[in-house]
Amino acid sequence: MEESLLQTYLVTGGAGFIGSNMLHFLQRERPGVRTINLDALAYSGNLRNLDGLDGSRHRFVKGDICDRALVTELVGQCDGVLHFAAESHVDRSIQDSSPFIRTNVLGTQVILDVLLDAKRSGASKRMLYVSTDEVYGSLPLDRPDLKFTERTPIDPRSPYAASKAGGDLLCSAYAHTHGLDIVTTRCSNNLGPRQLTEKAIPLFVTNLLQGKQIPLYGDGLNVRDWLHVDDHCSAVLAVMERGRAGEVYNIGGDNERSNLELVRAILGIMGHGESMIRYVEDRLGHDRRYAIDATKMHEELGWRPTRSAWPDALESTIRWYRENEDWWRSNDHAKIGNSARSKKG
Ligand SMILES: NC(=O)c1ccc[n+]([C@@H]2O[C@H](COP(=O)([O-])OP(=O)(O)OC[C@H]3O[C@@H](n4cnc5c(N)ncnc54)[C@H](O)[C@@H]3O)[C@@H](O)[C@H]2O)c1
């Protein structure tokens, strides 16, 4: 898709963590692009995440991606869709998977059907589906040579991952069957500003800022591949503008850390000792290791992360939470992290 043809993007879930960072990123990097932000303001959406956006280039619409009439109206006003909206927290999906199936599968199907209607009326529009590396399942700790490639079979292990895989597979089916212009990204764990305090890094940092211990699942050896959210946004933009229709692109920073390593790094940066770690019962079905092979992004689109160097990305993220206490305190009602992480033994 030609960059110059894209004047207006419909961004779903733009009041959440990555969606809002994408809106800010687009305003910095693509002054010619306007955005319509469709977000239901579920517990994870926050209008304060839109502070600082230029209102002449951004319009917020409160609404549900499952509302077909509304999605039809908004798709009619845009040139392409960046689909971030989702239920995104694994622990919540273990407690109740219903909202995950509704938003992540059925909501995605609604957008695809609207895009299909548009194509049949002669207005083909590209959609980028923001999937996740979690659709691949889990890698063993004793095989560091293994990484997820785009050809790794889909093998989701949590209800969250299964619901994202459902949306992901629908995208591939609509691209194949109907010739819709869909591109899909599968990214590793993000860190950065405006992430809800129920997720690991904001939970750990804001607990320490309040003098509370860090709840660490199981033996702490589960490995995640961390990427700064700005690098995720630059990758999404590259795929939207230059990715090949029907293709999947893995996004990652070659930055694997065990949870214990991550926690120790946070403790070191924030000046605390290991007495601030509280080991808690492991998450059910906890995936052991995620690791992304992003060769296709490097070789085909020339994309490289620029903000994910370690520990700089972690330091700047911690600084943001230190400097934005009113933001995370206003979100704390949504936190289930501490209560979901019950005491071990
Ligand atoms: N956070 C990560 O590390 C990560 C990594 C890879 C992929 N992803 C994917 O990126 C996307 C964004 O993740 P996030 O961490 O920013 O999530 P988030 O939970 O912070 O934000 C989700 C947003 O979607 C909105 N939303 C939820 N249901 C909706 C509905 N039915 N209609 C409209 N809006 C709705 C919420 O209000 C919220 O603003 C998700 O699709 C997620 O699967 C996240």
The ligand as an SDF file (V2000), in Angstrom:
LIG
                    3D

 44 48  0  0  0  0  0  0  0  0999 V2000
    0.9360   -5.5370   25.5520 N   0  0  0  0  0  0  0  0  0  0  0  0
    1.7600   -6.3210   24.8610 C   0  0  0  0  0  0  0  0  0  0  0  0
    2.8910   -6.5820   25.2920 O   0  0  0  0  0  0  0  0  0  0  0  0
    1.3350   -6.8750   23.5290 C   0  0  0  0  0  0  0  0  0  0  0  0
    2.2370   -7.6230   22.7740 C   0  0  0  0  0  0  0  0  0  0  0  0
    1.8500   -8.0990   21.5030 C   0  0  0  0  0  0  0  0  0  0  0  0
    0.5820   -7.8230   21.0300 C   0  0  0  0  0  0  0  0  0  0  0  0
   -0.3100   -7.0960   21.8040 N   0  0  0  0  0  0  0  0  0  0  0  0
   -1.6340   -6.7900   21.2420 C   0  0  0  0  0  0  0  0  0  0  0  0
   -1.6630   -5.3840   21.0820 O   0  0  0  0  0  0  0  0  0  0  0  0
   -3.0080   -4.9040   21.2130 C   0  0  0  0  0  0  0  0  0  0  0  0
   -3.0610   -3.7960   22.2510 C   0  0  0  0  0  0  0  0  0  0  0  0
   -2.6010   -4.3170   23.4960 O   0  0  0  0  0  0  0  0  0  0  0  0
   -2.5130   -3.3820   24.7840 P   0  0  0  0  0  0  0  0  0  0  0  0
   -1.5090   -3.9800   25.6850 O   0  0  0  0  0  0  0  0  0  0  0  0
   -2.3950   -1.9730   24.3830 O   0  0  0  0  0  0  0  0  0  0  0  0
   -3.9590   -3.6190   25.4140 O   0  0  0  0  0  0  0  0  0  0  0  0
   -4.8110   -2.7050   26.4110 P   0  0  0  0  0  0  0  0  0  0  0  0
   -5.6010   -3.6720   27.2130 O   0  0  0  0  0  0  0  0  0  0  0  0
   -3.9280   -1.7290   27.1140 O   0  0  0  0  0  0  0  0  0  0  0  0
   -5.7640   -1.8630   25.4530 O   0  0  0  0  0  0  0  0  0  0  0  0
   -6.8590   -2.4230   24.7860 C   0  0  0  0  0  0  0  0  0  0  0  0
   -7.7910   -1.3030   24.3400 C   0  0  0  0  0  0  0  0  0  0  0  0
   -8.8630   -1.9030   23.6210 O   0  0  0  0  0  0  0  0  0  0  0  0
  -10.0830   -1.3120   24.0510 C   0  0  0  0  0  0  0  0  0  0  0  0
  -11.1810   -2.2630   23.8500 N   0  0  0  0  0  0  0  0  0  0  0  0
  -11.3840   -3.4440   24.4980 C   0  0  0  0  0  0  0  0  0  0  0  0
  -12.4970   -4.0410   24.0400 N   0  0  0  0  0  0  0  0  0  0  0  0
  -12.9900   -3.2350   23.0620 C   0  0  0  0  0  0  0  0  0  0  0  0
  -14.1190   -3.3160   22.1970 C   0  0  0  0  0  0  0  0  0  0  0  0
  -14.9750   -4.3700   22.2480 N   0  0  0  0  0  0  0  0  0  0  0  0
  -14.3280   -2.3140   21.3060 N   0  0  0  0  0  0  0  0  0  0  0  0
  -13.4740   -1.2570   21.2450 C   0  0  0  0  0  0  0  0  0  0  0  0
  -12.4130   -1.1190   22.0580 N   0  0  0  0  0  0  0  0  0  0  0  0
  -12.1700   -2.0990   22.9450 C   0  0  0  0  0  0  0  0  0  0  0  0
   -9.8510   -0.9970   25.5200 C   0  0  0  0  0  0  0  0  0  0  0  0
  -10.7630   -0.0020   26.0110 O   0  0  0  0  0  0  0  0  0  0  0  0
   -8.3990   -0.5280   25.5100 C   0  0  0  0  0  0  0  0  0  0  0  0
   -8.3120    0.8630   25.2750 O   0  0  0  0  0  0  0  0  0  0  0  0
   -3.8520   -6.1220   21.5740 C   0  0  0  0  0  0  0  0  0  0  0  0
   -4.4770   -6.5880   20.4070 O   0  0  0  0  0  0  0  0  0  0  0  0
   -2.8340   -7.1300   22.0890 C   0  0  0  0  0  0  0  0  0  0  0  0
   -3.2770   -8.4460   21.8840 O   0  0  0  0  0  0  0  0  0  0  0  0
    0.0410   -6.6310   23.0340 C   0  0  0  0  0  0  0  0  0  0  0  0
  1  2  1  0
  2  3  2  0
  2  4  1  0
  4  5  1  0
  4 44  2  0
  5  6  2  0
  6  7  1  0
  7  8  2  0
  8  9  1  0
  8 44  1  0
  9 10  1  0
  9 42  1  0
 10 11  1  0
 11 12  1  0
 11 40  1  0
 12 13  1  0
 13 14  1  0
 14 15  2  0
 14 16  1  0
 14 17  1  0
 17 18  1  0
 18 19  2  0
 18 20  1  0
 18 21  1  0
 21 22  1  0
 22 23  1  0
 23 24  1  0
 23 38  1  0
 24 25  1  0
 25 26  1  0
 25 36  1  0
 26 27  1  0
 26 35  1  0
 27 28  2  0
 28 29  1  0
 29 30  1  0
 29 35  2  0
 30 31  1  0
 30 32  2  0
 32 33  1  0
 33 34  2  0
 34 35  1  0
 36 37  1  0
 36 38  1  0
 38 39  1  0
 40 41  1  0
 40 42  1  0
 42 43  1  0
M  CHG  2   8   1  16  -1
M  END
$$$$
